[in-house]
Amino acid sequence: MNSRHGDGRGRRRGGGGRGGGHRPEPEPLRGVRDDARLSEELLRMDGASYGRYKSLRGDWDFGDFTLTVQRVQADPFAPPSRVRVLVPDSGVPESAWGDPVRRRATADYLGRRAHRLLRGSLLRIDTGGQEVIERSSCRLTDGGIDLRIGIDLPGHGRRIDGRTAERELCRTLPDLVDGLDWEEIDVEEAVAFADSVADAVTLRSGLAERGLVAFVADGAILPRRSGVSDEPMTRGAVPFSSPESLRVSVELPHRGTVSGMGVPEGITLIVGGGFHGKSTLLHALERGVHDHVPGDGRELVVTRQDAVKIRAEEGRRVERVDVSPFVRNLPTGADTGEFRTENASGSTSQAANICEAVEAGSRTLLVDEDSTATNLMIRDERMQALVHGDREPLVPFIDLVRPLYRDHGVSTVLVMGGSGDYFDVADQVIMLDAYHPHDVSERARELARARTDADFTPPRARVVDPASVDDTTSRGRGRIKRRDTDVLVFGESDVDVRAIEQFVDPGQITGAGLALRELVRGGHLDGTRTVGEALDSLERALDGEGVLLLGADFGGDYVLPRRYEIAAVLNRLRTLRVLGMR
């Protein structure tokens, strides 16, 4: 890279004009807009009214990259300003971005490197945690790098700190661009990073043809450092070792032959005593729908892309969902084929969550009994004897899990520690003993009893009114933002997303809000398509245009969500209206 921004940085010093209070926003600076002019203007602004920063908006030519000031905060206490750095020729070879998987992986690697290079500065780039997901903050564009960065433009009170701003924008940013040049990075490390992601993608894409829903590699580290850290446990963690009866070997393009536990299609129980690793294994499978960074310990723990975690969610709104497979003959006479409520119980919310997941296309359900409604999971013999079937509208999951798989190809992986009745319907039973898995399927079959299944009729698909999915406020402005890690603000609605457990990155919450907007603006949700058809249409558009389809004009960071989390947010939108059922 031929850099022209190494000489004479900070060489210009100018006077400090001071702006007034409530003046109209300044016009963008005109004339030559290059790095030298930007440096001069920032130093000249030192001590001026904070509002003068807005004159910087627009493009600035640094020779080997373009800095675009996209949004300027109103004062030092407002959300950060946003800038874009577009490097058209970073030297990244086509081998690193020529296919979608390596493009995503290399972009993630460079984003993490940018984060390290910016440590200690006012510039911030979103890089996420342990997962490698397509995000808006760093993208590769046919050999170029496109960065979206936040900056708290510095000030003394409500006066511009021009000298610090000049240092950040005219020195730190050029240093960052130089540090991302392909000749400056550890190429071997970058290639190994992309190789690791490519292996995980290959492994996941081959699960179906092997008749598996998940794979856990021998040697994987599943326990996390703590309840608030998703990094691997470094001391005392037990490496995973597959039971011999479930061990399979796979050939991967970069790692070669890898062995591990294959979780077959069908109904799989994960059992064992408390604190022996049942939920840890299921949690790893939940996260296995995403790729992980090298060193995470779960690089080769992969789950089918359509796996959805199911739980009870008391209090959620349900809008015309066909829950009739689980809820029949309500004493109120309400139609459970078009069930709606503003305040669902634990059992009806879990039933709706299952039916909505199937409607969105999931064929793999992940369930932990600790977060379920007991009365939807099972009814033992004594309870059935006391409360006869004609008095109980709920059909328990145990009576439907087998026909879900047998008749509709929906597999279930279920953590169960409190009821052996599920032995009756299980295809395989894995027992965790001090984090060591054992195949106890044969012993479980000896304890199993014959039972009669219920029928599972696929829930009818819904056609949503696109006018009910509106991100505008009463003032006519679009509003999409994340509040903490559990609420999406979408127009006038606050959407509680705490129970959507497969949001692995806060940016996915924002991404889901943007996806709802795109469903309507892009014509995918048009009042004639079902929810599943609209999601199919959106996915096709995303395959063609990538993450920026959702928010090229959005002034913040966001991460690409899966269709299942998009559907989950849609279903929790309290303004949602359904036009009809098919």
C-alpha positions in Angstrom: 0.0 0.0 0.0 1.4 3.4 -0.9 0.6 5.6 2.1 0.7 9.3 1.8 -0.4 10.0 5.3 2.9 9.5 7.2 4.6 12.9 6.8 3.8 16.1 8.5 0.8 14.9 10.6 -0.4 17.6 12.9 1.8 20.2 11.2 -1.0 22.7 10.8 -2.2 24.9 13.7 -5.1 27.3 13.3 -7.1 29.8 15.3 -10.1 28.7 17.4 -13.2 30.4 16.3 -16.2 30.0 18.7 -19.7 29.2 17.5 -23.0 30.4 18.9 -25.6 28.5 20.8 -28.7 27.4 18.9 -27.6 28.2 15.3 -28.7 26.3 12.2 -26.6 23.2 11.5 -23.4 24.2 9.6 -23.2 23.4 6.0 -20.6 20.7 5.0 -17.2 22.2 4.3 -16.7 22.8 0.6 -13.7 22.9 -1.6 -10.8 20.4 -1.3 -11.6 17.7 1.2 -8.5 15.7 1.8 -6.6 14.6 4.9 -4.6 17.8 5.0 -7.7 19.9 4.9 -9.4 17.8 7.6 -6.4 18.2 9.9 -6.4 21.9 9.3 -10.1 22.3 10.0 -10.1 20.2 13.2 -7.3 22.2 14.6 -9.0 25.4 13.7 -12.2 24.2 15.4 -10.5 23.7 18.7 -12.6 25.5 21.3 -15.5 26.2 19.0 -19.1 25.3 19.7 -19.6 21.5 19.5 -22.1 21.8 16.8 -19.4 22.8 14.3 -18.4 19.2 14.1 -21.4 18.7 11.8 -19.6 20.6 9.0 -17.3 17.6 8.7 -20.0 15.3 7.3 -19.3 13.8 3.9 -16.2 12.2 2.2 -12.5 13.0 2.9 -9.9 11.7 0.6 -6.8 10.2 2.3 -5.3 8.9 -0.9 -5.3 5.2 -0.2 -8.7 5.3 1.6 -11.8 7.4 1.9 -13.1 8.6 5.3 -16.8 9.3 5.3 -18.3 11.1 8.3 -21.8 9.7 8.3 -23.4 11.0 11.4 -22.3 13.5 14.0 -23.5 13.4 17.6 -25.3 16.5 18.9 -23.2 16.8 22.0 -20.4 15.0 23.8 -23.0 13.0 25.8 -25.0 11.7 22.9 -24.5 8.3 21.2 -21.2 8.1 19.3 -20.7 9.6 15.9 -20.3 7.2 13.0 -17.6 7.1 10.3 -16.9 4.8 7.4 -13.5 3.9 6.2 -13.4 2.4 2.7 -10.0 1.0 1.6 -10.4 0.0 -2.1 -7.1 -1.9 -2.3 -6.0 -3.5 0.9 -3.9 -6.2 -0.7 -6.2 -8.9 0.5 -5.8 -11.8 -2.1 -8.8 -13.3 -3.8 -8.0 -16.6 -2.0 -9.2 -14.8 1.2 -12.5 -13.5 -0.1 -13.3 -15.4 -3.2 -16.0 -17.6 -1.6 -18.7 -16.4 0.9 -17.3 -18.5 3.8 -13.7 -17.2 3.5 -14.9 -13.7 2.9 -16.9 -13.8 6.1 -14.1 -15.4 8.1 -11.4 -13.0 6.8 -13.6 -10.0 7.5 -14.1 -11.2 11.0 -10.4 -11.7 11.5 -9.6 -8.2 10.2 -12.3 -6.7 12.4 -10.8 -8.3 15.5 -7.4 -7.0 14.5 -8.8 -3.6 14.0 -10.3 -3.8 17.5 -6.9 -4.6 18.9 -5.2 -1.8 17.0 -7.8 0.8 18.2 -7.4 -0.2 21.9 -6.9 2.9 23.9 -8.3 5.3 21.3 -11.7 7.0 21.0 -12.5 4.9 17.9 -14.5 1.7 18.4 -15.4 -1.1 16.1 -17.9 -3.9 16.8 -16.3 -7.3 16.7 -18.6 -9.5 18.9 -17.6 -12.4 21.0 -16.7 -16.1 20.2 -18.9 -16.5 17.1 -17.9 -15.7 13.6 -21.0 -14.0 12.1 -21.5 -11.5 9.3 -21.6 -8.0 10.7 -21.9 -4.5 9.4 -18.7 -3.2 11.0 -16.2 -5.0 8.8 -16.8 -6.3 5.3 -14.6 -7.3 2.4 -15.5 -5.9 -1.0 -13.5 -7.8 -3.7 -10.1 -7.0 -2.2 -11.1 -3.8 -0.4 -12.0 -3.3 3.2 -15.2 -1.5 4.4 -15.1 -0.5 8.1 -18.0 1.1 10.0 -16.6 2.7 13.2 -18.0 4.7 16.1 -16.2 7.6 17.7 -17.0 9.8 20.7 -16.0 13.1 19.2 -14.0 14.8 22.0 -15.0 18.0 23.7 -14.4 20.1 26.7 -17.9 20.5 28.0 -19.8 21.7 24.9 -16.7 23.0 23.2 -14.7 21.1 20.5 -11.4 19.4 21.5 -10.0 19.8 18.0 -6.5 18.6 18.8 -7.7 15.2 20.2 -10.1 14.9 17.3 -7.3 15.6 14.8 -5.2 12.9 16.4 -7.9 10.3 16.2 -9.1 11.0 12.7 -5.9 12.1 11.0 -3.3 9.9 12.7 -5.0 6.9 14.5 -7.2 6.1 11.5 -4.4 6.1 9.0 -2.3 3.9 11.3 -5.3 1.5 11.5 -5.5 1.3 7.7 -1.8 0.6 7.5 -2.1 -2.1 10.2 -4.8 -3.9 8.1 -2.7 -4.1 5.0 -2.2 -7.7 4.1 1.6 -7.3 4.2 1.4 -6.1 7.8 -0.7 -8.9 9.3 0.2 -12.5 10.3 -1.0 -14.1 7.0 -0.5 -17.6 8.4 -2.7 -16.8 11.3 -5.3 -15.2 9.1 -5.4 -18.2 6.7 -5.7 -20.6 9.7 -8.6 -18.6 11.0 -10.5 -18.9 7.7 -9.5 -22.6 7.4 -11.1 -23.3 10.8 -14.3 -21.6 9.8 -14.4 -23.4 6.5 -14.0 -26.8 8.3 -16.9 -26.0 10.6 -19.1 -25.0 7.6 -18.2 -28.2 5.7 -18.9 -30.3 8.8 -22.3 -28.7 9.4 -23.3 -28.9 5.8 -22.6 -32.7 5.8 -24.7 -33.5 8.9 -28.0 -34.2 7.0 -26.4 -36.7 4.6 -25.0 -38.5 7.6 -28.3 -38.6 9.3 -27.1 -36.4 12.1 -28.5 -33.3 13.8 -25.2 -32.4 15.5 -21.5 -33.3 16.0 -19.3 -32.8 19.0 -15.6 -33.3 18.3 -13.4 -35.3 20.6 -11.2 -32.9 22.6 -13.8 -30.1 22.4 -13.9 -27.8 25.5 -17.6 -27.2 26.3 -17.6 -25.5 29.8 -17.3 -21.7 29.8 -15.1 -19.6 32.0 -18.1 -18.3 34.1 -21.8 -17.5 33.9 -21.0 -14.1 32.5 -18.1 -15.1 30.1 -18.5 -17.1 26.9 -14.7 -17.8 26.8 -13.6 -21.3 27.4 -12.7 -22.6 30.8 -9.0 -22.9 30.9 -8.4 -24.8 34.1 -10.2 -28.0 35.2 -12.3 -28.3 32.0 -12.9 -31.9 30.9 -12.2 -32.4 27.2 -15.1 -34.0 25.4 -14.7 -37.7 24.4 -17.4 -39.5 22.5 -19.0 -42.8 23.6 -17.6 -45.4 21.2 -21.1 -46.4 20.0 -21.8 -42.8 18.8 -18.3 -42.0 17.5 -18.1 -41.0 13.9 -15.1 -39.9 11.8 -15.3 -37.1 9.2 -12.8 -35.9 6.7 -12.4 -32.1 6.6 -10.6 -30.0 4.0 -8.0 -28.5 6.4 -7.9 -30.5 9.6 -8.1 -33.9 7.9 -9.8 -36.7 9.8 -11.7 -35.7 12.9 -13.6 -38.0 15.2 -16.4 -37.1 17.6 -19.9 -37.8 18.8 -22.6 -37.8 16.1 -26.1 -36.9 17.5 -28.5 -38.9 15.2 -31.8 -37.7 13.9 -34.8 -38.7 16.0 -35.3 -38.2 19.7 -32.2 -37.8 21.8 -32.3 -37.6 25.6 -29.4 -36.1 27.6 -29.6 -37.3 31.1 -27.5 -37.4 34.3 -27.2 -35.9 37.7 -27.2 -32.2 38.5 -24.0 -30.3 37.7 -22.7 -33.2 35.5 -22.8 -31.3 32.2 -26.2 -31.9 30.7 -27.1 -28.2 30.1 -23.5 -27.4 29.2 -23.7 -29.9 26.3 -27.1 -28.5 25.2 -25.8 -25.0 25.4 -22.9 -25.9 23.1 -25.4 -27.4 20.7 -27.5 -24.2 20.8 -24.4 -22.2 19.8 -23.4 -24.8 17.3 -25.6 -23.2 14.6 -22.8 -20.6 14.4 -19.1 -20.9 13.7 -16.5 -20.1 16.4 -13.1 -18.4 16.6 -10.0 -20.6 16.8 -9.2 -21.4 20.4 -12.9 -21.2 21.6 -12.9 -25.0 22.2 -16.2 -25.4 20.3 -14.8 -24.9 16.8 -16.0 -28.3 15.7 -19.2 -28.4 17.8 -21.8 -27.9 15.0 -25.5 -28.2 14.9 -27.9 -28.1 11.9 -28.6 -24.6 10.9 -32.4 -25.0 11.5 -32.0 -25.9 15.2 -34.2 -23.8 17.5 -34.1 -23.7 21.3 -37.6 -24.1 22.8 -38.7 -22.9 26.2 -41.8 -21.7 28.1 -42.3 -17.9 28.1 -45.0 -16.9 30.5 -46.6 -13.6 29.7 -45.8 -13.3 26.0 -48.3 -12.3 23.4 -49.5 -14.9 20.9 -51.2 -13.8 17.7 -53.4 -16.4 15.8 -51.1 -19.4 16.1 -52.4 -22.8 15.4 -51.6 -24.6 18.6 -54.2 -27.3 18.2 -51.7 -30.1 18.2 -51.0 -29.2 21.9 -54.2 -27.5 23.1 -57.6 -28.9 22.4 -61.1 -28.5 23.8 -60.6 -25.4 25.9 -63.4 -25.0 28.5 -63.9 -21.4 27.1 -64.6 -22.8 23.7 -61.8 -20.7 22.2 -60.5 -21.8 18.8 -57.0 -23.2 19.4 -56.5 -23.4 15.6 -56.2 -19.6 15.7 -55.1 -19.1 19.3 -54.4 -15.6 20.5 -53.7 -14.1 23.9 -52.0 -11.0 25.3 -50.7 -13.0 28.3 -49.8 -16.6 27.5 -49.3 -19.2 30.3 -46.1 -21.2 30.4 -47.8 -24.2 28.6 -49.5 -22.2 25.9 -46.4 -20.1 25.3 -44.2 -23.2 24.9 -46.8 -24.7 22.6 -46.8 -21.5 20.5 -43.0 -21.4 20.4 -42.9 -25.0 19.0 -45.5 -24.3 16.4 -43.9 -21.0 15.4 -40.5 -22.7 15.0 -42.0 -25.4 12.8 -43.8 -22.7 10.8 -40.5 -20.9 10.3 -38.9 -24.1 8.9 -37.1 -25.6 11.9 -36.6 -29.4 11.8 -34.5 -29.6 15.0 -35.8 -28.7 18.4 -33.5 -28.2 21.4 -35.3 -28.4 24.8 -34.1 -28.2 28.4 -36.6 -29.3 31.0 -35.4 -26.6 33.4 -36.9 -23.9 31.2 -40.1 -25.7 30.2 -43.7 -25.9 31.4 -44.0 -29.2 33.3 -47.7 -29.7 32.4 -46.9 -29.5 28.7 -44.0 -31.9 29.0 -45.6 -34.8 30.8 -48.6 -36.1 32.7 -47.9 -39.2 34.8 -50.3 -42.1 35.3 -51.7 -40.9 38.7 -52.4 -37.4 37.3 -54.2 -39.0 34.3 -56.2 -41.2 36.6 -57.3 -38.2 38.7 -57.8 -35.7 35.9 -59.3 -37.6 32.9 -58.4 -36.8 29.4 -61.7 -35.1 28.6 -61.0 -32.6 31.3 -57.4 -31.9 30.3 -57.0 -29.7 27.1 -53.2 -30.1 27.0 -51.6 -32.8 24.9 -48.2 -33.3 26.5 -45.0 -33.1 24.4 -44.1 -36.7 25.3 -47.2 -37.8 23.2 -46.2 -35.7 20.2 -42.4 -35.8 20.0 -42.4 -39.2 18.3 -45.0 -38.3 15.6 -43.2 -35.0 15.1 -40.2 -37.0 13.9 -41.8 -40.0 12.4 -44.4 -38.1 10.3 -42.7 -34.7 9.8 -39.0 -35.2 10.2 -38.6 -32.9 13.2 -35.9 -34.2 15.5 -35.6 -33.3 19.2 -32.7 -33.1 21.6 -34.0 -33.0 25.1 -32.2 -32.5 28.5 -34.2 -34.5 31.0 -33.2 -35.1 34.6 -36.5 -35.6 36.4 -38.7 -38.0 34.4 -37.9 -41.5 33.0 -41.1 -41.5 31.0 -39.2 -40.0 28.1 -37.3 -43.3 27.8 -40.5 -44.7 26.2 -40.0 -42.4 23.2 -36.2 -41.9 23.0 -34.1 -43.2 20.1 -30.9 -42.7 22.0 -30.0 -41.7 25.6 -26.7 -40.0 26.4 -25.8 -39.8 30.1 -23.4 -37.2 31.4 -21.2 -38.3 34.3 -18.8 -35.6 35.5 -18.8 -34.2 31.9 -18.1 -37.6 30.4 -20.8 -38.8 28.0 -22.0 -42.4 28.0 -24.4 -44.1 25.7 -27.1 -45.7 28.0 -29.7 -46.3 25.3 -29.9 -50.0 25.8 -30.4 -49.7 29.5 -33.1 -47.0 28.9 -34.9 -49.3 26.5 -35.0 -52.0 29.2 -36.8 -49.5 31.5 -39.1 -48.2 28.8 -42.8 -48.9 28.5 -45.1 -49.1 25.6 -47.2 -46.0 25.1 -49.7 -44.6 22.6 -48.8 -41.5 20.7 -51.1 -38.6 19.7 -51.4 -37.2 16.2 -49.4 -34.1 15.2 -51.1 -32.2 12.5 -48.7 -29.5 11.2 -49.9 -26.1 12.3 -51.5 -23.9 9.6 -49.3 -21.2 8.2 -50.1 -17.5 8.8 -50.3 -14.6 6.4 -49.2 -11.4 8.3 -50.6 -7.9 7.7 -47.5 -5.9 6.6 -49.0 -2.7 8.0 -48.8 -4.2 11.5 -45.0 -4.4 11.2 -44.1 -0.7 11.2 -40.9 0.8 12.6 -42.2 4.4 12.4 -43.2 6.4 15.5 -46.0 8.8 16.0 -43.7 11.5 14.6 -43.3 9.6 11.4 -39.7 8.7 12.0 -38.3 5.2 11.8 -36.9 3.9 15.1 -35.0 0.7 15.6 -32.6 0.3 18.5 -31.5 -2.1 21.1 -32.0 -1.4 24.8 -29.6 -3.3 26.9 -29.6 -7.0 25.8 -33.2 -7.9 26.3 -35.4 -5.3 24.5 -35.7 -4.3 20.9 -37.3 -0.9 20.3 -39.2 -1.1 17.1 -41.2 2.0 16.2 -43.6 2.4 19.1 -43.1 -1.1 20.4 -40.8 -2.6 23.0 -40.2 -6.2 22.1 -39.0 -8.4 25.0 -36.4 -10.8 23.5 -35.0 -12.3 26.8 -36.4 -15.7 26.0 -34.8 -15.9 22.5 -31.8 -17.8 23.7 -30.0 -18.2 20.4 -29.3 -14.5 20.1 -25.5 -14.9 20.7 -24.6 -11.3 19.9 -26.4 -8.1 21.0 -26.0 -6.8 17.4 -28.3 -9.6 16.2 -31.2 -8.0 18.1 -30.7 -4.8 16.2 -30.2 -6.9 13.0 -33.6 -8.6 13.6 -35.3 -5.3 13.9 -33.8 -4.2 10.6 -34.8 -7.5 9.1 -38.4 -6.8 10.1 -38.2 -3.5 8.4 -36.7 -5.1 5.3 -39.4 -7.8 5.3 -42.0 -5.0 4.7 -39.9 -2.5 2.7 -38.5 -5.1 0.4 -42.0 -6.6 -0.3 -41.2 -10.0 1.2 -44.0 -9.7 3.7 -46.7 -8.5 1.3 -50.0 -9.6 2.7 -50.2 -12.7 0.5 -47.1 -14.7 1.5 -47.0 -16.9 4.6 -44.4 -16.2 7.3 -42.3 -19.1 5.9 -42.5 -17.8 2.4 -41.6 -14.3 3.4 -38.5 -15.6 5.3 -37.5 -17.6 2.2 -37.7 -14.5 0.1 -35.7 -12.5 2.5 -33.0 -15.2 2.7 -32.7 -15.2 -1.1 -32.2 -11.4 -1.1 -29.6 -11.7 1.7 -27.7 -14.4 -0.2 -27.4 -11.9 -3.1 -26.6 -8.7 -1.2 -25.3 -9.6 2.2 -25.7 -7.9 5.6 -25.9 -4.4 4.2 -29.3 -5.2 2.6 -30.7 -4.7 6.1 -29.2 -1.4 7.0 -27.0 0.4 4.5 -28.6 3.7 5.8 -28.5 2.6 9.4 -26.3 4.7 11.7 -25.1 1.9 14.0 -23.7 -1.5 14.3 -25.7 -4.7 13.7 -25.2 -8.4 13.0 -26.9 -10.7 10.6 -29.5 -12.9 12.5 -30.9 -16.2 11.4 -34.4 -16.5 10.0 -35.5 -18.3 13.2 -34.6 -15.3 15.4 -36.2 -12.9 12.9 -39.4 -15.0 13.1 -39.2 -15.1 16.9 -39.0 -11.3 17.1 -41.9 -10.9 14.6 -44.0 -13.2 16.7 -43.4 -11.1 19.9 -44.3 -7.8 18.2 -47.4 -6.7 20.1 -48.7 -4.8 17.0 -48.6 -8.0 14.9 -51.9 -8.8 13.1 -52.6 -11.9 11.0 -54.8 -11.6 8.0 -55.5 -15.3 7.4 -54.4 -18.9 7.8 -53.5 -21.5 5.2 
